[in-house]
């Protein structure tokens, strides 16, 4: 029957073997197996102890790291539930309390958090890839913009997040948060003024205009219908020399890059910071976008683990140099006129002899003689008039009216400088002015 040997016997095994006695004779003397004697002799020879119960090395995930590291990981994760291992490790390097301590890898942090059910991410089956038309090939060739309109802050107010991404440069270019508005007692989460402001912020940040802006079918930006008049947003972009691209209906994957970027920005900067006021939240958002662009390694295919600005330094080279304060000088109304002159619209004349062009309450009189009939509408850039034609006589003009709401101020939302400069009377007295 096997018995448990004592530390004293283990020491005696080693001493007798060192004196020249064989393993077999020692085993016979103590009535134990030869393997037992050999094990303890070799263990002590190699620097091990002779105790039966020796202290085990720490076991468990991240057990070889300082407990403060594990504490910091959990604290960051609880404060920012949407942060993944990449962001957590990045912020571990910034904590003064962990300076000089060994930090785990992203994979080790992921395994450590995976032991808790609340931190596990559900696996999703990847959908089959669908080919998208007209993909950009150069940085600043096309910007994608998207909106998240259902963010609720701690005070109960709702805000919208606007995000711009360059799909080739694989970078978040701009992110802005706005308070949701109510216009005419109707909630309007995405406004034309807000979208303009977001894009202008992007133009100013990167000192360039892209060739194209791609959006979804947001009603504020896109007019519905096959024969619809272009939206004010589209015409504003045309005047700046930018093409407005609209994704296919029912295909949000056409905007896949900004959709994914949108979620990333929300998880990194918004979630966990809902207690802040709008102004403070925007400052956090600006810092987050800067970190994501210049510091954090990106998992995007073309970045290869680098920050986007390192993988795509051409982001810093303007494609079409632009200064925001010179927008009115850059805006060319002739581009808008040329764009409209290439199109044609069909409208049905109302009982009162009117048709609607360019949205609600923009009515033009054709004449009661054409009531309930279809007419063709074209734009004449020479005098900026809408011209009407009968469908069966497309070359015979039946009327024309001056186009409204198509001036520079209407399309840009900016007050234009007076054409005829005249002396201006200053208000007197001028306080605080010394001559």
C-alpha positions in Angstrom: 0.0 0.0 0.0 1.4 3.4 -1.0 2.2 5.8 1.8 3.0 9.5 1.9 6.6 10.3 2.5 7.8 13.1 4.7 10.1 16.1 4.0 12.7 14.5 6.3 12.7 11.4 4.3 13.0 13.4 1.1 16.1 15.1 2.5 17.5 11.7 3.6 16.9 10.3 0.1 19.0 13.1 -1.4 21.8 12.9 1.2 22.2 9.1 0.8 22.2 9.4 -2.9 24.8 12.1 -2.8 26.9 9.8 -0.6 26.9 7.2 -3.5 24.0 5.0 -2.7 21.7 3.9 -5.6 18.0 4.8 -6.0 17.1 1.1 -5.7 18.8 0.5 -2.4 17.4 3.7 -0.9 13.9 2.6 -2.0 14.3 -0.8 -0.4 15.5 0.7 2.8 12.5 3.0 3.1 10.0 0.6 1.5 9.0 3.1 -1.2 9.1 2.9 -5.0 12.2 3.6 -7.0 10.4 6.4 -8.9 9.5 8.2 -5.6 13.2 8.3 -4.5 14.4 9.3 -8.0 11.8 12.2 -8.1 12.7 13.7 -4.8 16.4 13.4 -5.4 16.2 15.1 -8.8 13.9 17.7 -7.5 16.4 18.8 -4.8 19.3 18.5 -7.3 17.5 21.0 -9.6 17.0 23.5 -6.8 13.5 22.5 -5.7 12.3 22.0 -2.1 11.5 18.8 -0.2 8.1 19.8 1.0 5.1 17.8 -0.1 2.8 20.8 -0.4 4.6 23.7 -2.2 3.1 27.1 -3.0 1.4 27.1 -6.3 1.9 29.9 -8.7 -1.0 32.4 -9.1 -3.5 31.1 -11.6 -6.4 32.8 -13.5 -6.7 35.4 -16.2 -4.3 38.3 -15.8 -3.1 36.7 -12.5 0.6 37.6 -13.4 -0.3 41.3 -13.7 -0.5 43.8 -10.9 -4.0 43.8 -9.3 -4.2 47.5 -10.0 -4.2 46.7 -13.7 -7.2 44.4 -13.4 -9.0 47.0 -11.3 -8.3 49.7 -13.9 -9.6 47.5 -16.7 -12.9 46.8 -14.9 -13.4 50.4 -13.8 -12.9 51.6 -17.4 -15.2 49.0 -18.8 -17.9 49.8 -16.3 -17.6 53.5 -17.0 -17.6 53.0 -20.8 -19.6 49.7 -21.5 -19.1 50.0 -25.3 -15.3 50.2 -25.2 -13.4 47.2 -26.6 -10.0 45.8 -25.7 -8.2 48.3 -28.1 -9.7 51.4 -26.5 -9.3 50.0 -22.9 -5.6 49.3 -23.4 -5.0 52.7 -25.0 -6.4 54.4 -22.0 -4.5 52.1 -19.6 -1.3 53.6 -21.0 -2.5 57.1 -20.1 -3.3 56.4 -16.4 -0.6 57.8 -14.1 -1.3 55.1 -11.5 -0.2 52.3 -13.9 3.0 54.0 -15.0 5.9 51.5 -15.0 3.6 48.5 -14.7 3.4 45.7 -17.3 0.2 45.9 -19.3 -1.7 43.0 -20.9 -2.3 42.7 -24.6 -5.6 43.5 -26.3 -6.3 39.7 -26.6 -5.6 39.1 -22.9 -7.9 42.0 -21.9 -10.6 40.5 -24.2 -10.2 37.0 -22.6 -10.3 38.6 -19.1 -13.5 40.4 -19.7 -15.1 37.4 -21.5 -15.3 35.5 -18.2 -18.3 37.8 -17.2 -21.5 37.3 -19.1 -22.4 41.0 -19.0 -19.2 41.9 -21.0 -19.6 39.3 -23.7 -20.5 40.4 -27.2 -23.0 38.3 -29.1 -21.7 36.7 -32.2 -23.4 37.8 -35.4 -23.6 36.0 -38.7 -21.9 38.0 -41.4 -24.3 38.8 -44.3 -23.3 37.9 -47.8 -21.3 40.7 -49.5 -23.2 42.7 -52.1 -21.4 44.7 -54.8 -21.9 48.4 -54.5 -21.7 50.7 -57.5 -19.3 53.6 -58.1 -16.8 53.0 -55.3 -14.3 55.8 -54.7 -10.6 55.1 -55.1 -8.9 58.2 -53.7 -8.8 60.1 -50.4 -11.3 63.0 -50.2 -12.9 61.8 -53.3 -16.1 60.9 -51.5 -17.3 61.7 -48.0 -20.1 59.8 -46.4 -22.4 61.4 -43.8 -24.9 59.8 -41.5 -27.1 60.7 -38.5 -28.1 59.1 -35.2 -31.1 60.9 -33.9 -32.3 59.0 -30.8 -29.6 59.7 -28.2 -31.1 60.5 -24.8 -29.0 62.4 -22.2 -29.3 62.1 -18.4 -31.5 65.2 -18.2 -34.0 63.6 -20.6 -33.2 65.8 -23.6 -32.6 64.2 -27.0 -29.7 64.9 -29.3 -28.6 63.9 -32.8 -25.1 62.8 -33.8 -23.8 63.7 -37.2 -20.7 61.8 -38.5 -18.6 62.2 -41.6 -16.2 59.5 -42.8 -13.8 59.1 -45.7 -14.2 55.5 -46.9 -10.8 55.4 -48.7 -8.9 57.3 -46.0 -10.7 55.1 -43.4 -11.0 57.9 -40.9 -13.7 59.7 -39.0 -13.4 63.3 -40.3 -15.9 65.1 -38.1 -18.6 64.3 -35.5 -21.0 66.9 -34.2 -23.8 66.6 -31.7 -27.0 68.8 -31.9 -30.1 69.2 -29.7 -33.2 67.9 -31.5 -35.5 70.7 -32.6 -39.2 71.1 -32.9 -40.4 73.2 -35.9 -44.1 74.0 -36.3 -44.8 71.6 -33.4 -43.2 68.7 -35.2 -40.0 67.1 -34.1 -37.2 67.7 -36.7 -34.1 65.8 -35.7 -32.1 66.3 -38.9 -32.2 69.9 -40.2 -30.7 71.4 -43.3 -28.9 74.0 -41.2 -27.4 71.3 -39.0 -26.1 69.3 -42.0 -24.6 72.4 -43.6 -22.9 73.2 -40.3 -21.5 69.7 -40.0 -20.1 69.7 -43.5 -18.7 73.2 -43.1 -16.9 72.0 -39.9 -15.4 69.1 -42.0 -14.4 71.5 -44.8 -12.7 73.7 -42.2 -11.0 70.9 -40.3 -9.4 69.4 -43.4 -9.2 72.6 -45.5 -10.7 70.9 -48.5 -13.8 70.1 -50.4 -14.5 66.5 -51.5 -15.6 65.6 -55.0 -18.8 63.9 -53.7 -21.0 63.9 -50.6 -22.9 60.6 -50.1 -26.1 60.5 -47.9 -29.1 58.3 -47.4 -32.6 59.4 -48.4 -33.1 61.8 -45.5 -36.2 63.9 -46.5 -34.4 67.2 -45.6 -31.6 66.3 -48.1 -33.4 64.5 -50.9 -36.7 65.2 -52.6 -38.8 62.1 -53.3 -40.1 61.0 -56.6 -38.6 60.2 -60.0 -39.6 63.6 -61.3 -38.8 65.7 -58.2 -37.0 69.1 -58.3 -33.5 69.0 -56.7 -33.4 69.8 -53.0 -31.8 72.9 -51.7 -29.1 70.7 -50.2 -28.3 69.2 -53.6 -28.1 72.6 -55.2 -25.9 74.0 -52.5 -23.4 71.2 -53.1 -23.6 71.8 -56.9 -22.8 75.4 -56.4 -19.7 74.4 -54.5 -18.7 72.0 -57.2 -19.6 68.9 -55.2 -21.7 66.0 -56.5 -24.5 64.7 -54.3 -24.6 60.9 -54.2 -27.7 59.2 -52.7 -27.5 55.5 -51.7 -29.9 53.0 -53.2 -33.2 52.7 -51.4 -33.3 49.8 -49.0 -29.5 49.3 -49.2 -27.9 50.9 -46.1 -24.8 48.8 -46.8 -24.0 51.4 -49.5 -23.1 53.6 -46.6 -21.5 50.8 -44.6 -18.3 52.7 -43.7 -20.0 55.7 -42.1 -22.7 53.4 -40.5 -20.0 51.4 -38.7 -18.0 54.6 -37.9 -21.2 56.1 -36.5 -21.6 53.3 -34.0 -18.0 53.4 -33.1 -18.1 57.1 -32.3 -21.3 56.7 -30.3 -19.8 53.8 -28.3 -16.5 55.5 -27.7 -17.5 59.0 -26.9 -21.3 59.2 -26.1 -22.1 56.1 -24.1 -21.0 56.6 -20.6 -20.9 60.4 -21.0 -24.7 61.1 -21.2 -24.5 63.1 -17.9 -22.6 66.0 -19.6 -24.2 69.0 -21.0 -24.3 69.5 -24.8 -21.2 71.8 -24.9 -19.1 69.4 -22.7 -20.3 66.5 -24.8 -19.1 68.1 -27.9 -15.6 68.7 -26.4 -15.4 65.0 -25.4 -16.5 64.1 -29.0 -13.8 66.3 -30.5 -11.2 64.7 -28.4 -12.5 61.2 -29.3 -12.4 61.9 -33.0 -8.8 63.2 -32.7 -7.7 60.1 -30.8 -9.4 57.8 -33.3 -7.7 59.6 -36.2 -4.2 60.3 -34.9 -3.6 57.8 -32.0 -5.7 54.7 -31.8 -4.8 51.8 -34.1 -7.5 51.0 -36.6 -8.9 47.6 -37.5 -9.8 48.9 -41.0 -8.3 46.7 -43.7 -6.1 49.4 -45.2 -4.8 50.7 -41.9 -3.1 47.4 -41.0 -3.2 48.2 -37.3 -2.0 51.8 -37.6 -3.8 55.0 -36.9 -5.7 56.2 -40.0 -3.5 59.3 -40.4 -0.3 57.1 -40.4 -1.8 54.6 -42.9 -3.2 57.4 -45.1 -1.0 60.5 -44.7 -2.7 61.9 -47.9 -5.6 62.9 -45.6 -3.5 65.9 -44.8 -3.3 67.0 -48.4 -6.3 69.0 -49.6 -7.9 67.6 -52.8 -9.7 70.9 -53.5 -8.2 73.6 -51.2 -11.0 75.5 -49.4 -11.3 78.2 -46.7 -14.7 78.4 -45.0 -14.6 82.2 -44.9 -14.4 82.2 -48.7 -17.4 80.1 -49.3 -19.5 82.8 -51.0 -16.6 83.5 -53.3 -16.2 79.8 -54.1 -19.9 79.3 -54.6 -20.8 79.6 -58.3 -24.4 80.1 -59.2 -23.6 79.4 -62.8 -22.9 75.8 -61.9 -26.4 75.6 -60.4 -28.0 77.1 -63.5 -26.1 74.7 -65.8 -27.2 71.8 -63.7 -30.9 72.8 -63.8 -30.8 73.6 -67.5 -30.0 69.9 -68.2 -33.2 68.7 -66.6 -36.9 68.6 -67.4 -39.9 68.2 -65.1 -43.5 67.2 -65.8 -46.3 68.8 -63.7 -50.0 68.7 -63.6 -51.7 72.1 -63.7 -54.2 72.6 -60.8 -57.8 73.8 -61.2 -56.6 77.3 -60.6 -54.0 77.1 -63.3 -50.9 76.7 -61.1 -48.1 74.1 -60.7 -45.6 73.5 -57.9 -41.9 73.5 -58.5 -39.2 73.0 -55.8 -41.3 72.1 -52.7 -44.4 73.3 -51.0 -45.7 76.8 -51.4 -43.6 77.5 -54.5 -46.4 77.8 -57.0 -46.1 79.2 -60.5 -49.1 80.3 -62.7 -49.4 78.6 -66.1 -53.0 79.7 -66.9 -56.5 78.3 -66.3 -56.6 77.3 -70.0 -54.2 74.5 -69.1 -56.1 73.3 -65.9 -55.9 69.6 -65.3 -53.3 69.2 -68.1 -49.7 68.0 -68.0 -47.0 70.5 -68.8 -43.3 70.2 -69.2 -41.0 72.6 -67.2 -37.5 73.6 -68.1 -35.1 76.1 -66.7 -33.7 78.9 -68.9 -30.3 80.0 -67.5 -30.1 83.1 -69.6 -32.7 85.0 -67.6 -33.2 82.4 -64.8 -36.9 81.7 -65.7 -38.9 78.5 -65.6 -40.4 77.9 -69.1 -43.5 75.8 -69.7 -44.3 73.7 -72.7 -47.2 71.5 -73.7 -46.2 67.8 -73.9 -47.5 67.4 -77.4 -45.6 70.5 -78.5 -42.3 70.4 -76.6 -40.8 73.2 -78.6 -43.6 75.7 -78.3 -43.4 77.8 -75.2 -46.7 78.5 -73.5 -45.4 80.7 -70.6 -42.5 81.5 -68.4 -42.0 82.8 -64.8 -39.0 84.1 -62.9 -37.5 81.3 -60.7 -37.8 81.9 -57.0 -35.7 80.8 -54.0 -32.7 80.0 -56.2 -30.4 82.9 -55.3 -27.1 82.5 -53.6 -28.5 83.4 -50.2 -31.4 80.9 -50.6 -29.1 78.0 -51.4 -26.2 78.7 -49.0 -28.1 80.2 -46.1 -25.5 82.9 -45.9 -26.1 86.6 -46.3 -24.4 87.9 -49.4 -22.4 91.1 -49.6 -24.2 94.0 -51.1 -23.5 94.5 -54.8 -23.8 98.3 -54.7 -21.6 99.5 -51.9 -22.7 102.9 -50.5 -21.4 105.0 -47.6 -22.7 103.6 -44.3 -23.6 105.9 -41.4 -21.9 104.7 -38.2 -23.9 104.8 -34.9 -22.6 107.6 -32.7 -21.2 107.9 -30.1 -18.6 105.2 -30.6 -18.0 103.9 -27.1 -14.5 102.7 -26.2 -13.0 104.1 -29.4 -10.0 106.5 -29.1 -9.0 108.8 -31.9 
